[in-house]
């Protein structure tokens, strides 16, 4: 099986040795043409590289959807990988043999869910980001994609989610997911004014897509999924992260 797992990066960084499986891709290359000439850029062929400041790693996913010919396509990050061994070691991340074994019985590989326990996915989003994008997304799904509206509500009420836009999908579900996802995001983009958003909040379409993946999955139970642990290659300050989460929960919601 021909499998390509994109490794999204926005700077020079050590990459996996097996580049027949892992494909380093510089995201936002159209915005930074003079940075990194080693990785392939997301600005060739049919692409949305120029939108990287708002779409994050989705510019790599879009590029793969439009330009790659493979039996399965996935995405990880330069510092975040699937690893069944849970080790922060590039030599121990998911191997081609492991991916082939998993895809023999499943259609989609997902990261282990993040669990929030004390808040729903909707509250988690609203405590961290402006409310309007999520509200607009809900309205668009309700009016133009009504078959997905119940799934949207169910996912928003859950206390766990597959985050980071990480996955490995066989070609058919990948094509279907991208067709659905980018159509919705395009409609949100046309109606949403982000002029006054700071650079972090301007990454809005990447944030929305993290929630939309589970909405799509909930409506496509015909595809068999499997979860694999993921690892951060860099140290994580969990005390700081926990404090930030509590602060977001206690402060007034963003509008």
BELTA-V306558 format. One record per backbone hydrogen bond with DSSP energy under -0.5 kcal/mol. CO is the residue of the C=O (numbers start at 1). NH is the residue of the N-H. E is the energy in kcal/mol with one decimal. If there is no record, write none. Layout:
<<CO;NH;E> <CO;NH;E>>
//
This chain:
<<1;3;-0.9> <2;71;-2.1> <2;72;-1.4> <4;6;-0.6> <4;74;-2.4> <5;23;-2.7> <6;8;-0.7> <6;76;-2.8> <7;25;-2.4> <8;78;-2.1> <9;27;-2.6> <17;19;-1.6> <18;21;-0.8> <18;22;-2.7> <21;5;-3.1> <21;23;-0.5> <22;24;-0.6> <23;7;-2.3> <24;40;-1.2> <25;9;-2.1> <25;27;-0.7> <26;29;-0.7> <26;42;-1.6> <28;31;-1.3> <28;32;-1.2> <32;35;-1.6> <34;36;-0.5> <40;26;-3.1> <41;44;-0.5> <45;47;-0.6> <48;51;-2.3> <49;52;-1.9> <51;54;-2.1> <51;55;-2.1> <52;56;-2.3> <54;205;-1.4> <54;206;-1.1> <55;58;-2.2> <56;59;-1.7> <57;60;-1.1> <57;61;-1.6> <58;62;-2.9> <59;63;-1.8> <60;64;-2.5> <61;65;-2.4> <62;66;-2.2> <63;67;-2.0> <64;68;-2.1> <68;70;-0.6> <71;171;-2.4> <72;4;-2.3> <73;169;-2.9> <74;6;-2.8> <75;167;-1.2> <76;8;-2.2> <77;80;-1.5> <79;233;-2.8> <79;234;-0.6> <80;77;-2.6> <81;231;-2.7> <82;94;-2.2> <83;86;-1.2> <87;89;-2.3> <89;92;-2.5> <90;93;-0.7> <92;85;-0.6> <95;99;-2.6> <96;100;-2.6> <97;101;-2.1> <98;102;-2.4> <99;103;-2.6> <100;104;-0.9> <101;105;-0.6> <102;105;-0.9> <102;106;-1.0> <107;170;-2.2> <108;226;-1.7> <109;168;-1.9> <110;228;-2.6> <114;161;-1.8> <116;118;-4.1> <120;124;-2.7> <121;125;-2.1> <122;126;-2.6> <123;127;-2.3> <124;128;-0.7> <125;128;-0.9> <125;129;-2.3> <126;254;-1.1> <130;134;-0.5> <131;135;-2.3> <132;136;-2.9> <133;137;-2.3> <134;138;-2.3> <135;139;-2.1> <136;140;-2.5> <137;141;-2.5> <138;142;-2.5> <139;143;-2.3> <140;144;-2.9> <140;145;-0.7> <141;145;-1.5> <145;148;-2.3> <146;149;-1.3> <146;150;-0.5> <148;152;-2.4> <149;153;-2.3> <150;154;-2.4> <151;155;-2.6> <152;156;-2.4> <153;157;-1.5> <154;158;-0.6> <155;158;-0.9> <156;122;-2.2> <158;121;-2.5> <159;116;-3.0> <159;117;-0.9> <161;114;-2.9> <161;163;-0.8> <163;166;-1.0> <166;111;-0.6> <167;75;-2.5> <168;109;-3.1> <169;73;-2.7> <170;174;-2.3> <171;175;-2.7> <172;176;-2.2> <173;177;-3.0> <174;178;-2.5> <175;179;-2.2> <176;180;-2.0> <177;181;-3.3> <178;182;-2.4> <179;183;-1.0> <180;184;-1.9> <181;185;-2.6> <182;186;-1.9> <183;187;-1.6> <184;188;-2.4> <185;189;-2.8> <186;190;-1.7> <187;191;-1.1> <188;191;-0.7> <188;192;-1.7> <192;194;-0.7> <194;197;-1.7> <198;202;-2.2> <200;203;-1.5> <201;204;-0.7> <203;206;-1.0> <203;207;-1.5> <204;208;-2.5> <205;209;-1.9> <206;210;-1.2> <207;211;-0.7> <208;211;-1.1> <208;212;-1.8> <209;213;-1.7> <211;215;-0.9> <212;216;-2.4> <213;217;-2.4> <214;218;-2.2> <215;219;-0.9> <216;219;-0.7> <216;220;-0.5> <217;220;-1.2> <220;223;-1.7> <224;107;-2.8> <224;108;-1.9> <226;110;-2.9> <228;112;-1.4> <229;83;-2.8> <231;81;-2.0> <231;233;-0.5> <236;238;-1.4> <237;241;-2.4> <238;242;-2.7> <239;243;-2.2> <240;244;-2.4> <241;245;-2.1> <242;246;-2.1> <243;247;-2.2> <244;248;-2.3> <245;249;-1.9> <246;250;-1.8> <247;251;-2.2>>
//
